[in-house]
Amino acid sequence: MSDFTRVMKLAKRLTFERMFSTRMYIMLPVLLLFIPGMAWGFSDPNIVLPGGHQPESAMEVLFYASLGVVFGATMCAVLLSYDAVSRERASGVLELRLSQPMPRAHQSLAMILGSWKAILIPTWILLIISVFIVRYRMGEWISFADSLVYFSSTALILLWYILFTLLASSYTREQGTAISFGVGMWFLFTFLWALITTMVAFASGVSIGQENDASWIMLEGALDLLSPNGVYHHLLETRLPQIDRGIVAWQSWFMGLLWTVLPSWVFIRRMEKILP
């Protein structure tokens, strides 16, 4: 059996273990409410957003509905994987697993893939439902290029939160500490990042919250590159030419690559050195 086959088999076992867990059944209503629910709301032909704006295309509707991914799916990713390492470490399973002939780097990769696919598969299914909802409500299909960016960007943000949570879990022995770190990190990027942007703008002498101020828009766009949620929105904005925050497409994709490679490398290195 090749190394690739071993990694994929272990990842598949971990995926089914987490995807059909009681925890996932509890979180599924949250995903249903946030992802198809927001798609249904934002695709209302009579909806008027703040500022009197109305979505004009299917991609724009799904861009606004991506808030469901940011608020719902990312939290589910954290709750699904916060104890992936700490629980096995406390129970002694990790020591037994790491003693197997399979290299630690391969086991780490399988752990990443297994946890990621457990939340990615149900999220993608709900995204497909959202696309059909938008088609039903607006009479317009999302283009292939738009759907490719939409689904791949969603996969990336889920992967980033999985990596952050696995890292936290690998550095703690107690599950309570791991979930506290994971939820705190999610809270920082989801709610507190706007406060950090405001503080930086105030210190820089930029007018805060002025949508017509180019300096504010540029500053907000630049700082969003340092947040996984911000990079996710930048990636979606590459398919919305009417939104310009001073960030070109290659910068968004480069930061997406950086947010993927760097945490993955750190986690694999951590698992190679961890003492069960």
Salt bridges, closest charged atoms under 4 A:
ASP3 OD1 - ARG6 NH1 3.15
GLU17 OE1 - ARG13 NH1 3.62
GLU60 OE2 - HIS53 NE2 2.41
ASP83 OD2 - ARG23 NH2 3.02
ASP83 OD2 - ARG87 NH1 3.66
GLU88 OE1 - ARG97 NH1 3.05
ASP146 OD1 - ARG239 NE 2.57
ASP224 OD2 - ARG245 NH1 2.71
GLU237 OE1 - HIS234 ND1 3.43
GLU237 OE2 - ARG245 NH2 3.10
